[in-house]
Amino acid sequence: MASGARYAGKVVVVTGGGRGIGAGIAQAFAESGAHVVVCDKDESSAQALEQQLPGAVFFHCDVTREEDMRVSVPVYIPPPRFQPLPPLQLTVARNPPAQRLEDTSAQDFRQLLELNLLGSYTLSKLALPHLRKSRGNIINISSLTGAIGQSQALPYVATKGAVTAMTKALALDESKYGVRVNCISPGNIWTPLWETLAASSPDPEAEILKAVLAQPLGRMGQPAEVGAAAVFLASEATFCTGIELRLTGGAELGYGSKASRDTPLEVPALSPAFPRQAPACTTHPQVQPPAPET
Ligand SMILES: NC(=O)c1ccc[n+]([C@@H]2O[C@H](COP(=O)([O-])OP(=O)(O)OC[C@H]3O[C@@H](n4cnc5c(N)ncnc54)[C@H](O)[C@@H]3O)[C@@H](O)[C@H]2O)c1
């Protein structure tokens, strides 16, 4: 999608860049002329990407390990390895399968915070001294769920809301250095993560169809579309900082059926001024059509 030399000669560090959204972003920047540093803890997919993308290098890195990032930042970010200085950093996350509050634990929540939030915090902190010199920018990957919530996903949603909030706080503080900080909040993007979650559900096809129907556009997004948005934020959106760019196919628009099957319902009745013409049409088990008047 992105093409040409919009980002020629610049360094882009993409954490979680080995597959899925990260790979889409790495590819879009490579096609824009950037030197892409693919940081991932999974060597196989990231190394395959390194072969495919011109100018890309793979760096083995676990974003929950500060020491890994302490090594990667001095190696890849400052000159002379790449000139001019770097523009960008992106983050990885884990999205656990649906879980009720009772099934979550503080320990799991802490681990998710380490990965989804603190990984981005640590890399930002390490990279900012360099980014300030180069007037680079940061793009975090948040999620639409951080803004609108998601059922049975409390820890994930909380970490993503925090990523968006951190983006705004950092944007304020870094503006004086000319460093822009933005985030992208994807909705449903078809990636290996999504496929794994669908495959673990009792009816994967139904799960996938439900996700497709969530978008007015009638499809899920593609990693390349997130990549194109990231290139736009990094190279064109020079007056944007602290924004949350929603890439959702319109998933958050309009009303939908949101009460769960066990929510007690309160359904107002039509007043006698409006005589019934047809039985109520609903799929909710608690809403029965009124008995015919005798
Ligand atoms: N796919 C979606 O529908 C969707 C929606 C909203 C937000 N997001 C967000 O987009 C991001 C990427 O999601 P995805 O669907 O592409 O996931 P994915 O699982 O397909 O890819 C994630 C990549 O991150 C790497 N990774 C995981 N843990 C790591 C660690 N500790 N250190 C370094 N690398 C690590 C994995 O090896 C993998 O290459 C996540 O932040 C996710 O929350 C995805």
The ligand as a Gaussian input file, in Angstrom:
#p B3LYP/6-31G(d) Opt

LIG

0 1
 N       -5.757000      -8.438000      15.674000
 C       -6.686000      -7.619000      16.149000
 O       -7.879000      -7.737000      15.801000
 C       -6.281000      -6.523000      17.114000
 C       -7.288000      -5.620000      17.518000
 C       -6.934000      -4.599000      18.388000
 C       -5.626000      -4.463000      18.837000
 N       -4.684000      -5.347000      18.429000
 C       -3.324000      -5.165000      18.933000
 O       -2.379000      -5.234000      17.870000
 C       -1.157000      -5.766000      18.362000
 C       -0.711000      -6.925000      17.507000
 O       -1.753000      -7.889000      17.439000
 P       -1.705000      -9.088000      16.385000
 O       -3.110000      -9.517000      16.192000
 O       -0.895000      -8.720000      15.205000
 O       -0.924000     -10.205000      17.262000
 P       -0.078000     -11.486000      16.800000
 O       -0.116000     -12.416000      17.973000
 O       -0.565000     -12.011000      15.494000
 O        1.422000     -10.914000      16.633000
 C        2.093000     -10.440000      17.773000
 C        3.604000     -10.499000      17.565000
 O        4.214000     -10.046000      18.795000
 C        5.240000     -10.958000      19.157000
 N        5.397000     -10.953000      20.602000
 C        4.539000     -11.447000      21.519000
 N        5.030000     -11.281000      22.750000
 C        6.227000     -10.643000      22.601000
 C        7.208000     -10.200000      23.516000
 N        7.093000     -10.381000      24.837000
 N        8.299000      -9.569000      23.047000
 C        8.467000      -9.403000      21.712000
 N        7.575000      -9.819000      20.796000
 C        6.458000     -10.439000      21.239000
 C        4.787000     -12.305000      18.624000
 O        5.882000     -13.212000      18.463000
 C        4.146000     -11.899000      17.280000
 O        5.115000     -11.846000      16.254000
 C       -1.411000      -6.108000      19.831000
 O       -1.020000      -5.004000      20.607000
 C       -2.917000      -6.268000      19.907000
 O       -3.426000      -6.027000      21.200000
 C       -4.973000      -6.399000      17.587000

